[in-house]
Amino acid sequence: MPDTGRSTVTAATATATATATATATATVTRGPRMTDTADVIVIGAGVQGASLAFHLASRGASVIVLERSSVAAGATGRSSGLVRMHYDLLAETRLAWASFPYFRDWAQRVGGECGFTKTGFLRIEPASVGDRLRANVTDRQALGIPTSVVDAEEMRRIAPGLEVDDDEVAAYEPDSGYADPSGTASGFMRAARDGSARLVQGAEVTAITVQGGRVTGVETTRGSFAAPVVVNAAGGWAGRVAELAGLQIPVTVWRHDTGYLGVPPEVARPIPTVIDSAHGMYFRPEGSEMILVGLEDHSGMGGSPDRDTSEADPDFRDRAAERIIRRVPGLIEGTFRTSHSGQDGLTPDERPILGPAGPLGFYLDCGHSGTGFKTAPAVGLGMSELILDGAATSVDIAPFALERFAEGRPLVGEHGGDLTWS
Ligand SMILES: Cc1cc2nc3c(=O)[nH]c(=O)nc-3n(C[C@H](O)[C@H](O)[C@H](O)COP(=O)(O)OP(=O)(O)OC[C@H]3O[C@@H](n4cnc5c(N)ncnc54)[C@H](O)[C@@H]3O)c2cc1C
């Protein structure tokens, strides 16, 4: 694509109260590359901002990504990187499924490596919720996702190192696994910069400028940048960034600890990627010698997005070790290597907020609620279409509009289920 020329950006938007929507078309003159003017400014270089920049740049739009720290410095750099399709909500499964080809075929689609490792995925549930699990799996099979319900005997065959009760069931996805979140974000960013995107690190957005009800750009600690479209992809900081545009959004900070254990050679392999509802945890291999474990309870809610995340809660190691040993008994001989924390933006229904909101030209790509790594490729695609064409056509992001909260329509799984994080 040429570095200069004219491009048309269509921006659909909603009022600050999120009660009405309007559509506006802004025709902008794209300046030469490396100026401080662009078609789109993206705030935040996590996996979401990087994916959006990649998709916008692949359409020829000029993009400036502004990052207060460095690429993947937020939730992305702490993410456990699970790539699986089994959500309780079809709209999220569709995003994960549309994202999957990017992870699987990363070299062809983006270039380089994203660290995708196919381990197989088990979502283990007690028999009491077996009907719900089966209904979820049936819906996902209808989308073409390779998944099935497996019983205890089959689980023991798939994962011989796991202790499984006879009445437990699981959803099994043979093709799922995990990827490297920092590598994924960096890869998207690198490919975007090879096109028409520019990354400015160490640039904290401190103000969003609005004229006549339309965004015109931002002020940062590294100067001013102009664009008719500004996207809030600021993760745990998204509420703070929205306020700069005069908008209150229901995004709070969610804090989550993870740790790595060394796996003794006696533990039978392979170890798949597992969400273990019975024990309120998930785990996956990290290479061949370690296992990553995260717990689904004791997550911190609220607080500052600026808090230090280098240390997990003091009792996390004991709680994690006690639980993982129940599922993988051989880990009683394991060694705790390291643990840390991470923070993401959390919404009341634990689903993201995607779409226009507030002043014309302002968009939200935030509130990913601890599950926004695996969906980032498709979310970026859908958001790029919404911004450039006025509607997302490749994927459906409409269910994730901010309006659902004001209208009392939180997203809930088709077959019921509780919120994940507590
Ligand atoms: C511990 C943990 C484990 C997880 N595990 C999984 C998993 O297994 N699978 C999965 O799918 N998801 C997982 N998630 C969720 C997933 O990682 C996040 O949803 C995703 O990384 C969010 O990406 P993001 O780009 O929206 O946010 P972030 O990665 O937080 O990026 C936001 C960026 O915005 C920048 N920023 C903020 N304010 C400003 C400002 N004013 N100016 C400029 N820049 C600013 C920040 O520095 C940051 O780099 C996990 C999250 C955590 C914390």
The ligand as a MOL file (V3000), in Angstrom:
LIG
                    3D

  0  0  0     0  0            999 V3000
M  V30 BEGIN CTAB
M  V30 COUNTS 53 58 0 0 0
M  V30 BEGIN ATOM
M  V30 1 C -2.8850 -13.8610 34.6050 0
M  V30 2 C -3.7590 -13.8500 33.3960 0
M  V30 3 C -3.9670 -15.0390 32.6910 0
M  V30 4 C -4.7690 -15.0240 31.5410 0
M  V30 5 N -4.9300 -16.1810 30.8290 0
M  V30 6 C -5.6540 -16.1600 29.6790 0
M  V30 7 C -5.7720 -17.3260 28.8850 0
M  V30 8 O -5.2480 -18.3850 29.2390 0
M  V30 9 N -6.4560 -17.2600 27.7180 0
M  V30 10 C -7.0740 -16.1090 27.3150 0
M  V30 11 O -7.7090 -16.1020 26.2530 0
M  V30 12 N -6.9670 -14.9730 28.0560 0
M  V30 13 C -6.2670 -14.9810 29.2030 0
M  V30 14 N -6.1470 -13.8490 29.9560 0
M  V30 15 C -6.7900 -12.6430 29.4780 0
M  V30 16 C -5.9900 -11.9880 28.3810 0
M  V30 17 O -4.6230 -12.1000 28.6550 0
M  V30 18 C -6.4090 -10.5220 28.2930 0
M  V30 19 O -7.8130 -10.4570 28.1300 0
M  V30 20 C -5.7360 -9.8340 27.1270 0
M  V30 21 O -4.3440 -9.9960 27.1970 0
M  V30 22 C -6.1130 -8.3610 27.1500 0
M  V30 23 O -5.3680 -7.7270 26.1620 0
M  V30 24 P -5.4860 -6.1680 26.0150 0
M  V30 25 O -4.6700 -5.7820 24.8630 0
M  V30 26 O -6.9430 -5.7980 26.0350 0
M  V30 27 O -4.9330 -5.5780 27.3990 0
M  V30 28 P -3.4260 -5.4050 27.9230 0
M  V30 29 O -2.5710 -6.5250 27.5190 0
M  V30 30 O -3.5310 -5.0950 29.3760 0
M  V30 31 O -2.9210 -4.1330 27.1370 0
M  V30 32 C -3.3530 -2.8370 27.4450 0
M  V30 33 C -2.1820 -1.8980 27.2260 0
M  V30 34 O -2.6450 -0.5670 27.3330 0
M  V30 35 C -1.5790 0.1930 27.8660 0
M  V30 36 N -2.1630 1.4460 28.3990 0
M  V30 37 C -2.9990 1.5640 29.4370 0
M  V30 38 N -3.3290 2.8500 29.6410 0
M  V30 39 C -2.6930 3.5590 28.6820 0
M  V30 40 C -2.6080 4.9450 28.3760 0
M  V30 41 N -3.2770 5.8890 29.0840 0
M  V30 42 N -1.8330 5.3460 27.3350 0
M  V30 43 C -1.1480 4.4350 26.5870 0
M  V30 44 N -1.1610 3.1000 26.8650 0
M  V30 45 C -1.9380 2.6730 27.8930 0
M  V30 46 C -0.9940 -0.7130 28.9230 0
M  V30 47 O 0.3480 -0.3680 29.2720 0
M  V30 48 C -1.0870 -2.0770 28.2600 0
M  V30 49 O 0.1130 -2.4520 27.6100 0
M  V30 50 C -5.3650 -13.8150 31.1120 0
M  V30 51 C -5.1470 -12.6260 31.8110 0
M  V30 52 C -4.3430 -12.6360 32.9430 0
M  V30 53 C -4.1050 -11.3360 33.6680 0
M  V30 END ATOM
M  V30 BEGIN BOND
M  V30 1 1 1 2
M  V30 2 1 2 3
M  V30 3 2 2 52
M  V30 4 2 3 4
M  V30 5 1 4 5
M  V30 6 1 4 50
M  V30 7 2 5 6
M  V30 8 1 6 7
M  V30 9 1 6 13
M  V30 10 2 7 8
M  V30 11 1 7 9
M  V30 12 1 9 10
M  V30 13 2 10 11
M  V30 14 1 10 12
M  V30 15 2 12 13
M  V30 16 1 13 14
M  V30 17 1 14 15
M  V30 18 1 14 50
M  V30 19 1 15 16
M  V30 20 1 16 17
M  V30 21 1 16 18
M  V30 22 1 18 19
M  V30 23 1 18 20
M  V30 24 1 20 21
M  V30 25 1 20 22
M  V30 26 1 22 23
M  V30 27 1 23 24
M  V30 28 2 24 25
M  V30 29 1 24 26
M  V30 30 1 24 27
M  V30 31 1 27 28
M  V30 32 2 28 29
M  V30 33 1 28 30
M  V30 34 1 28 31
M  V30 35 1 31 32
M  V30 36 1 32 33
M  V30 37 1 33 34
M  V30 38 1 33 48
M  V30 39 1 34 35
M  V30 40 1 35 36
M  V30 41 1 35 46
M  V30 42 1 36 37
M  V30 43 1 36 45
M  V30 44 2 37 38
M  V30 45 1 38 39
M  V30 46 1 39 40
M  V30 47 2 39 45
M  V30 48 1 40 41
M  V30 49 2 40 42
M  V30 50 1 42 43
M  V30 51 2 43 44
M  V30 52 1 44 45
M  V30 53 1 46 47
M  V30 54 1 46 48
M  V30 55 1 48 49
M  V30 56 2 50 51
M  V30 57 1 51 52
M  V30 58 1 52 53
M  V30 END BOND
M  V30 END CTAB
M  END
